[in-house]
Amino acid sequence: MERRHGLLPTTEELQIWRDFIETTERLRSQLASRLQGDSSLSPGDYAVLLALQEAEGHRLRSSELAAAVGWERSRLSHHLGRMERRGLIRRVECATDNRGAEVLLTDDGAQSFRRATLPHLSAVRELFVDPLTAEQMAAAGEIAAALRTRLDACDAS
């Protein structure tokens, strides 16, 4: 495919864009459906639990957690309320700054995360990794890195 650098995408570029978006949405939907069916966790629950699992002491300030999962703080706050009612996380005052709160991974949350991880990663392998060759996986990584670089530059400006 020859690339031109005009103001608007070509018909072929637009078709590739649509295919990319539609396939990504179908992939996300399939993974979300399987995660929910296997573990009763939503993708949002899993993202929060993953961030807390990887955090030192399994705790993060709300602002750090929002950045880690890429959400606005208001969206995170509502989601954390639902997770707290289910016993997956707890919110406590920050020991070093009484203006903020920390989010803690509970034992039930850690157990739910562990139970969800193997089926979720198996679905990722089945739906994303296995259909691609090693070369396509490498290209997907390069594409993701190039897009992330551009998006980071847009966020910085």
ChimeraX commands (.cxc) that place a marker at each C-alpha (Angstrom):
marker #1 position 0.00,0.00,0.00 radius 0.5
marker #1 position 1.39,3.35,-1.00 radius 0.5
marker #1 position 1.03,5.98,1.72 radius 0.5
marker #1 position 0.26,9.56,0.90 radius 0.5
marker #1 position 0.47,12.33,3.43 radius 0.5
marker #1 position -2.55,14.47,2.64 radius 0.5
marker #1 position -5.07,16.02,4.98 radius 0.5
marker #1 position -7.52,13.14,4.88 radius 0.5
marker #1 position -7.06,9.36,4.93 radius 0.5
marker #1 position -7.44,7.51,1.64 radius 0.5
marker #1 position -10.33,5.11,1.08 radius 0.5
marker #1 position -7.97,2.20,1.70 radius 0.5
marker #1 position -6.62,3.78,4.90 radius 0.5
marker #1 position -10.18,4.38,6.14 radius 0.5
marker #1 position -11.08,0.74,5.47 radius 0.5
marker #1 position -8.04,-0.43,7.44 radius 0.5
marker #1 position -8.99,1.97,10.26 radius 0.5
marker #1 position -12.57,0.62,10.37 radius 0.5
marker #1 position -11.34,-2.98,10.31 radius 0.5
marker #1 position -8.93,-2.19,13.15 radius 0.5
marker #1 position -11.58,-0.48,15.30 radius 0.5
marker #1 position -14.29,-3.06,14.65 radius 0.5
marker #1 position -11.95,-5.99,15.32 radius 0.5
marker #1 position -10.59,-4.36,18.49 radius 0.5
marker #1 position -14.13,-3.82,19.76 radius 0.5
marker #1 position -15.11,-7.43,19.02 radius 0.5
marker #1 position -11.96,-8.65,20.78 radius 0.5
marker #1 position -12.63,-6.48,23.84 radius 0.5
marker #1 position -16.25,-7.63,23.91 radius 0.5
marker #1 position -15.31,-11.31,23.72 radius 0.5
marker #1 position -12.67,-10.94,26.43 radius 0.5
marker #1 position -15.07,-9.00,28.67 radius 0.5
marker #1 position -17.81,-11.58,28.22 radius 0.5
marker #1 position -15.48,-14.44,29.06 radius 0.5
marker #1 position -13.99,-12.63,32.05 radius 0.5
marker #1 position -17.46,-11.88,33.42 radius 0.5
marker #1 position -18.63,-15.45,32.80 radius 0.5
marker #1 position -15.54,-17.07,34.28 radius 0.5
marker #1 position -15.08,-14.82,37.30 radius 0.5
marker #1 position -17.96,-12.35,37.73 radius 0.5
marker #1 position -15.39,-9.57,37.30 radius 0.5
marker #1 position -15.79,-6.80,34.76 radius 0.5
marker #1 position -12.77,-5.60,32.76 radius 0.5
marker #1 position -12.79,-2.51,35.00 radius 0.5
marker #1 position -12.72,-4.67,38.13 radius 0.5
marker #1 position -9.84,-6.68,36.69 radius 0.5
marker #1 position -7.87,-3.53,35.77 radius 0.5
marker #1 position -8.25,-2.13,39.29 radius 0.5
marker #1 position -7.35,-5.44,40.93 radius 0.5
marker #1 position -4.32,-5.85,38.64 radius 0.5
marker #1 position -3.02,-2.38,39.49 radius 0.5
marker #1 position -3.44,-3.05,43.22 radius 0.5
marker #1 position -1.91,-6.53,42.95 radius 0.5
marker #1 position 1.19,-5.03,41.32 radius 0.5
marker #1 position 1.44,-2.08,43.74 radius 0.5
marker #1 position 3.76,-2.09,46.72 radius 0.5
marker #1 position 1.77,-3.24,49.73 radius 0.5
marker #1 position -1.22,-3.86,47.42 radius 0.5
marker #1 position -2.33,-0.26,47.96 radius 0.5
marker #1 position -2.41,2.91,45.90 radius 0.5
marker #1 position -3.63,6.46,46.37 radius 0.5
marker #1 position -6.80,7.09,44.42 radius 0.5
marker #1 position -5.01,9.49,42.07 radius 0.5
marker #1 position -2.29,6.91,41.34 radius 0.5
marker #1 position -4.88,4.22,40.73 radius 0.5
marker #1 position -6.82,6.48,38.36 radius 0.5
marker #1 position -3.62,7.10,36.38 radius 0.5
marker #1 position -2.74,3.39,36.38 radius 0.5
marker #1 position -6.08,2.37,34.88 radius 0.5
marker #1 position -6.43,5.46,32.67 radius 0.5
marker #1 position -9.71,6.72,34.14 radius 0.5
marker #1 position -11.01,10.04,35.35 radius 0.5
marker #1 position -11.12,10.20,39.13 radius 0.5
marker #1 position -14.93,10.54,39.23 radius 0.5
marker #1 position -15.39,7.37,37.17 radius 0.5
marker #1 position -12.92,5.56,39.41 radius 0.5
marker #1 position -14.67,6.75,42.56 radius 0.5
marker #1 position -18.03,5.33,41.43 radius 0.5
marker #1 position -16.44,2.06,40.37 radius 0.5
marker #1 position -14.54,1.73,43.65 radius 0.5
marker #1 position -17.80,2.17,45.54 radius 0.5
marker #1 position -19.27,-0.83,43.75 radius 0.5
marker #1 position -16.09,-2.88,44.31 radius 0.5
marker #1 position -16.00,-1.91,47.99 radius 0.5
marker #1 position -19.60,-3.08,48.49 radius 0.5
marker #1 position -18.56,-6.45,47.02 radius 0.5
marker #1 position -15.57,-6.67,49.39 radius 0.5
marker #1 position -12.91,-6.58,46.66 radius 0.5
marker #1 position -11.21,-3.38,47.88 radius 0.5
marker #1 position -11.25,-1.05,50.88 radius 0.5
marker #1 position -10.70,2.69,50.99 radius 0.5
marker #1 position -8.78,4.10,53.95 radius 0.5
marker #1 position -7.32,7.46,54.89 radius 0.5
marker #1 position -3.82,7.97,53.59 radius 0.5
marker #1 position -1.34,7.55,56.42 radius 0.5
marker #1 position 1.02,10.20,55.05 radius 0.5
marker #1 position -1.56,12.77,53.85 radius 0.5
marker #1 position -4.94,13.19,55.53 radius 0.5
marker #1 position -6.37,14.90,52.43 radius 0.5
marker #1 position -6.24,11.74,50.35 radius 0.5
marker #1 position -7.39,8.15,50.46 radius 0.5
marker #1 position -5.66,4.92,49.65 radius 0.5
marker #1 position -7.28,1.95,48.02 radius 0.5
marker #1 position -6.36,-1.44,49.48 radius 0.5
marker #1 position -6.70,-4.84,47.88 radius 0.5
marker #1 position -8.66,-7.07,50.28 radius 0.5
marker #1 position -8.05,-10.79,50.71 radius 0.5
marker #1 position -11.31,-11.45,48.83 radius 0.5
marker #1 position -10.17,-9.12,46.05 radius 0.5
marker #1 position -6.81,-10.86,45.78 radius 0.5
marker #1 position -8.52,-14.25,45.70 radius 0.5
marker #1 position -10.97,-13.09,43.02 radius 0.5
marker #1 position -8.07,-11.72,40.96 radius 0.5
marker #1 position -6.11,-14.99,41.25 radius 0.5
marker #1 position -9.16,-17.06,40.22 radius 0.5
marker #1 position -9.80,-14.81,37.21 radius 0.5
marker #1 position -6.24,-14.59,35.92 radius 0.5
marker #1 position -5.68,-18.04,34.40 radius 0.5
marker #1 position -8.95,-18.14,32.44 radius 0.5
marker #1 position -8.46,-14.53,31.35 radius 0.5
marker #1 position -4.91,-15.09,30.14 radius 0.5
marker #1 position -6.02,-18.28,28.38 radius 0.5
marker #1 position -8.68,-16.26,26.53 radius 0.5
marker #1 position -6.06,-13.63,25.60 radius 0.5
marker #1 position -3.88,-16.42,24.18 radius 0.5
marker #1 position -6.77,-18.01,22.28 radius 0.5
marker #1 position -8.25,-14.83,20.83 radius 0.5
marker #1 position -5.21,-12.58,20.37 radius 0.5
marker #1 position -1.92,-14.48,20.46 radius 0.5
marker #1 position -2.71,-17.79,18.74 radius 0.5
marker #1 position -4.22,-16.35,15.52 radius 0.5
marker #1 position -1.05,-14.32,14.84 radius 0.5
marker #1 position 2.35,-15.40,13.61 radius 0.5
marker #1 position 5.46,-14.35,15.51 radius 0.5
marker #1 position 6.05,-11.67,12.86 radius 0.5
marker #1 position 2.50,-10.36,13.20 radius 0.5
marker #1 position 2.86,-10.24,17.00 radius 0.5
marker #1 position 6.07,-8.22,16.61 radius 0.5
marker #1 position 4.31,-5.90,14.14 radius 0.5
marker #1 position 1.36,-5.50,16.53 radius 0.5
marker #1 position 3.81,-4.49,19.25 radius 0.5
marker #1 position 5.44,-1.95,16.95 radius 0.5
marker #1 position 2.07,-0.56,15.90 radius 0.5
marker #1 position 0.94,-0.21,19.52 radius 0.5
marker #1 position 4.21,1.52,20.44 radius 0.5
marker #1 position 3.96,3.97,17.51 radius 0.5
marker #1 position 0.35,4.84,18.35 radius 0.5
marker #1 position 1.16,5.21,22.07 radius 0.5
marker #1 position 4.07,7.55,21.23 radius 0.5
marker #1 position 1.79,9.77,19.13 radius 0.5
marker #1 position -0.95,9.76,21.80 radius 0.5
marker #1 position 1.57,10.58,24.54 radius 0.5
marker #1 position 2.83,13.51,22.46 radius 0.5
marker #1 position -0.76,14.76,22.02 radius 0.5
marker #1 position -1.38,14.47,25.78 radius 0.5
marker #1 position 1.81,16.42,26.50 radius 0.5
marker #1 position 0.87,19.34,24.25 radius 0.5
marker link #1:1,2 radius 0.2
marker link #1:2,3 radius 0.2
marker link #1:3,4 radius 0.2
marker link #1:4,5 radius 0.2
marker link #1:5,6 radius 0.2
marker link #1:6,7 radius 0.2
marker link #1:7,8 radius 0.2
marker link #1:8,9 radius 0.2
marker link #1:9,10 radius 0.2
marker link #1:10,11 radius 0.2
marker link #1:11,12 radius 0.2
marker link #1:12,13 radius 0.2
marker link #1:13,14 radius 0.2
marker link #1:14,15 radius 0.2
marker link #1:15,16 radius 0.2
marker link #1:16,17 radius 0.2
marker link #1:17,18 radius 0.2
marker link #1:18,19 radius 0.2
marker link #1:19,20 radius 0.2
marker link #1:20,21 radius 0.2
marker link #1:21,22 radius 0.2
marker link #1:22,23 radius 0.2
marker link #1:23,24 radius 0.2
marker link #1:24,25 radius 0.2
marker link #1:25,26 radius 0.2
marker link #1:26,27 radius 0.2
marker link #1:27,28 radius 0.2
marker link #1:28,29 radius 0.2
marker link #1:29,30 radius 0.2
marker link #1:30,31 radius 0.2
marker link #1:31,32 radius 0.2
marker link #1:32,33 radius 0.2
marker link #1:33,34 radius 0.2
marker link #1:34,35 radius 0.2
marker link #1:35,36 radius 0.2
marker link #1:36,37 radius 0.2
marker link #1:37,38 radius 0.2
marker link #1:38,39 radius 0.2
marker link #1:39,40 radius 0.2
marker link #1:40,41 radius 0.2
marker link #1:41,42 radius 0.2
marker link #1:42,43 radius 0.2
marker link #1:43,44 radius 0.2
marker link #1:44,45 radius 0.2
marker link #1:45,46 radius 0.2
marker link #1:46,47 radius 0.2
marker link #1:47,48 radius 0.2
marker link #1:48,49 radius 0.2
marker link #1:49,50 radius 0.2
marker link #1:50,51 radius 0.2
marker link #1:51,52 radius 0.2
marker link #1:52,53 radius 0.2
marker link #1:53,54 radius 0.2
marker link #1:54,55 radius 0.2
marker link #1:55,56 radius 0.2
marker link #1:56,57 radius 0.2
marker link #1:57,58 radius 0.2
marker link #1:58,59 radius 0.2
marker link #1:59,60 radius 0.2
marker link #1:60,61 radius 0.2
marker link #1:61,62 radius 0.2
marker link #1:62,63 radius 0.2
marker link #1:63,64 radius 0.2
marker link #1:64,65 radius 0.2
marker link #1:65,66 radius 0.2
marker link #1:66,67 radius 0.2
marker link #1:67,68 radius 0.2
marker link #1:68,69 radius 0.2
marker link #1:69,70 radius 0.2
marker link #1:70,71 radius 0.2
marker link #1:71,72 radius 0.2
marker link #1:72,73 radius 0.2
marker link #1:73,74 radius 0.2
marker link #1:74,75 radius 0.2
marker link #1:75,76 radius 0.2
marker link #1:76,77 radius 0.2
marker link #1:77,78 radius 0.2
marker link #1:78,79 radius 0.2
marker link #1:79,80 radius 0.2
marker link #1:80,81 radius 0.2
marker link #1:81,82 radius 0.2
marker link #1:82,83 radius 0.2
marker link #1:83,84 radius 0.2
marker link #1:84,85 radius 0.2
marker link #1:85,86 radius 0.2
marker link #1:86,87 radius 0.2
marker link #1:87,88 radius 0.2
marker link #1:88,89 radius 0.2
marker link #1:89,90 radius 0.2
marker link #1:90,91 radius 0.2
marker link #1:91,92 radius 0.2
marker link #1:92,93 radius 0.2
marker link #1:93,94 radius 0.2
marker link #1:94,95 radius 0.2
marker link #1:95,96 radius 0.2
marker link #1:96,97 radius 0.2
marker link #1:97,98 radius 0.2
marker link #1:98,99 radius 0.2
marker link #1:99,100 radius 0.2
marker link #1:100,101 radius 0.2
marker link #1:101,102 radius 0.2
marker link #1:102,103 radius 0.2
marker link #1:103,104 radius 0.2
marker link #1:104,105 radius 0.2
marker link #1:105,106 radius 0.2
marker link #1:106,107 radius 0.2
marker link #1:107,108 radius 0.2
marker link #1:108,109 radius 0.2
marker link #1:109,110 radius 0.2
marker link #1:110,111 radius 0.2
marker link #1:111,112 radius 0.2
marker link #1:112,113 radius 0.2
marker link #1:113,114 radius 0.2
marker link #1:114,115 radius 0.2
marker link #1:115,116 radius 0.2
marker link #1:116,117 radius 0.2
marker link #1:117,118 radius 0.2
marker link #1:118,119 radius 0.2
marker link #1:119,120 radius 0.2
marker link #1:120,121 radius 0.2
marker link #1:121,122 radius 0.2
marker link #1:122,123 radius 0.2
marker link #1:123,124 radius 0.2
marker link #1:124,125 radius 0.2
marker link #1:125,126 radius 0.2
marker link #1:126,127 radius 0.2
marker link #1:127,128 radius 0.2
marker link #1:128,129 radius 0.2
marker link #1:129,130 radius 0.2
marker link #1:130,131 radius 0.2
marker link #1:131,132 radius 0.2
marker link #1:132,133 radius 0.2
marker link #1:133,134 radius 0.2
marker link #1:134,135 radius 0.2
marker link #1:135,136 radius 0.2
marker link #1:136,137 radius 0.2
marker link #1:137,138 radius 0.2
marker link #1:138,139 radius 0.2
marker link #1:139,140 radius 0.2
marker link #1:140,141 radius 0.2
marker link #1:141,142 radius 0.2
marker link #1:142,143 radius 0.2
marker link #1:143,144 radius 0.2
marker link #1:144,145 radius 0.2
marker link #1:145,146 radius 0.2
marker link #1:146,147 radius 0.2
marker link #1:147,148 radius 0.2
marker link #1:148,149 radius 0.2
marker link #1:149,150 radius 0.2
marker link #1:150,151 radius 0.2
marker link #1:151,152 radius 0.2
marker link #1:152,153 radius 0.2
marker link #1:153,154 radius 0.2
marker link #1:154,155 radius 0.2
marker link #1:155,156 radius 0.2
marker link #1:156,157 radius 0.2
view
